[in-house]
């Protein structure tokens, strides 16, 4: 295998004659562009992936139901939590309790600005403004002067049945902008800026105060939906726009919402030969997209490797978590019990209930906690988060020989202080997978005089004991409202992740003493 830091053209690296042909990396470029453009919020992204899974034969499970009677060997399933996190898994036809899982975990949330619970603000000098709060590093300096849309989820009560449903919405045009102060104003235009008072989006104009009326100024509750309703605390014209988009005539049926702002500029190809992808929300919808597409490819009827799902003895699993950018501490985040409880329920569903039925050995004699611990020990996790591509204008900020390039391949991220899960064993295992699926790996580690970020890997690995490696796709301009990656990178991620899901079982056998 060539040096991990040596660039190459991945499209010239074809599988050996014994390997079945797979879709080219470039075949995933347009689907990724459409996914990013059409699904701007975490709720839309999860809904998109759910639809993709359903169309490929995956059955939706509910955490509120018992699973034992629903799961079967050879089956494909997925489960959502909070509408903003998802776990999809396929159970091998030859699965036995205690066998491991090939796990890819990513995060689906992105930096944004979310509407405050009461988002209606007093009109100032004719400007209608919107009360928002930064999520993670949202409202940073890249948010100035962008065309911002709004979308998310809305809770609606059916006035006939009384039932409450969650519906998704996004407005199809820019409705907000955070205007800069022109440099002509001197020092005030240079910052630093107060996010509470100086980065407040404008969403409309209202010069009715100039009509000469004697109405009192200041904040007043609205009238849409009636006194005391949720919609009375929101900007009236925004309520009308949201309700109109959703076909809602009775504003009082809108009980609440979680809406956020997003850059409306579509994802697109760039560069002289269109070798770049320019888009918003690449972190970490890029790895999330590649992971789900890899799972679908590895469990499709056309997958013809020797270790496809029908003959597999393991679980193939992709977990997409919310809230990574703010510490993962909520019920839909990676610090929750979502992954561990899902694997526990899978193993419980196949564990004999009568320990005296056959033998005091094996699964029939083992307790549920013993089998779950065995499952974790036999499993392996790829913590798939984007990493920093080398920036040619700041080469001095990168560690020599640890500068990932675009359109080359997935990058293994290491950190000597435990911010990443990567170690020698996990690196060697993923390198072996890469050899088998004709993928090239790169390496990244932060300089000693820089600060390392974190991923979901350490918290998941520490909580379960699962062996793990941090490996994700590179991007430029991380945490900017508009970022960049390579045109081939979504497909290169699919190639490696699919190889891991299909080859882990045989590769792991090489590492078992």
Phi, psi and omega in degrees: 000134180297165178305137183302332183268357182278123181288160177202174173262104185299335183286349176268353181265096184261153175299155177294164182304334181281346181271139177290149179294142177236160177303146179292158177301323184291339181293346180263358184294305182297317176301324178292318178301316179294318180301312182296317183289323187272347187230075189283339182250164180299325180291320177294321180297315179295320177299319178299312181294324177299317178297319178298316180295315178302318183291344179253022171087013177276139181261133180280133175251157175245136177294341181282345182258162169283143184257342190306320183277353184259336184270143176214154177295137186087358182274160180232131190216163171210157180218139178255156170225124177065010183069005183231005175216152187209142171233126177241141182209152176235130183261124181297150180296331180258022182297138173233142182302139183096343176293160186276179176233138170268111191244133169241124181238134178221175174242145187255349181280159179218160177300137181201185172233123185254147178295139175289159180307319171246102189264355179284131180239160176294135177291132182241121179045042175089357180262127171274126183239167187234131178280112180231161178228143181290138170259120185058238183262020176297164185064026172283184189291350176279356181272351178296140169058032175258152176277109189253128173264181180220140180193175180152214181239150183230133176267124186233133176263131174282116186291346178273314184263340184081357181287147179251130180235158176253126181234147180266150180211147168209137178276140189273017178212159178293132180241353185220157178204142176250101188281138174284162171267127183302146182298344179298341181276002172079222188301327181297334181275353184266344181084183006292162187245148179270117183294334182281326187245338186245356177236048181263121183295143170262136183234000180177177178239143177210098181259025182296339180291349180269000183282353178092006179290166181254018181295141179293142177272175180110175183286135175224142176296149178281181181243350181295128179088346179103161181297135177085359180274164179298316185295340178289346180259006182244157177304128187301316182291331175290317177303315181296320180294315179295313181297321179296319179296327183265357181072033181259123180265327182262104184297334182292345179281350174277108186273328180185171174205160170235101182243153180217161177267152178208153176291126186273351181296125183295155171294143182206162176279149179214175184096163183301322178249022180056045182270353179255158164246123174254124186197164170268161169062028178297323178274111357237039176291342178295305180291328177299314178301311183296324180293313180295316180296326176295318178297316179298318180293323184284344182243013179276155180300335182278353179288121190240019176289169184289351184234040178289169189307316183304328182254002185285149177252012184235181174255132172256127191217137172237129179240126177246116185255152173265167167069016178297324184291347179239022172106355174066020189273001181264173187296339178260007180265174184288341176280353180282185179268013188300310181290312184295320180290325177296312179294325177297317181291328176294309182295321178298326183293339182246007179272127179304135183280334181258104184290345181259008188292317184237313191200162173267012180245160176073202187298327183293333182260346184277150174278164183299319181292326178294316181292320179296318178298321177296319178300313178301317182295331180269002185260171177213141185239129164262115173275103191258094176234148179299153177231177189276117169287152180294136179254117186296341181273353182222048184299331182292346180274355183252145177285135181301136180070011178228048186237089185296145178250157177281153178062028178244313179159178180296146182249129171278126181254129181240156177205126185289346182254017172081014174285345175236157183272351189300133171221182184297319183292313182293325176296315180297321180295315180291326175298322178294319176300315181299321177299320184285337183243020175055045178247151176253135178254148174242172181233144174220137167214142182286152176294158181296335181260019176236166182260131179275144171277187180228171180222181177283349186300305183301319183291322179289316181294318180294324183285334186246337186083008181289135172298146188205157174221144173266120183208119181214180183270146182278152176212156172265156172062044178302137179072008168278156177293342180223120187236186182213146170217185181271152180300326182272347190297320176304316180288326176295325174295317178301317183299310181291316182296322176295318178300320178296312182298323184274333188252351185304319185301315181283325179292320181298327179297331179289336184262357182269119183280000000 
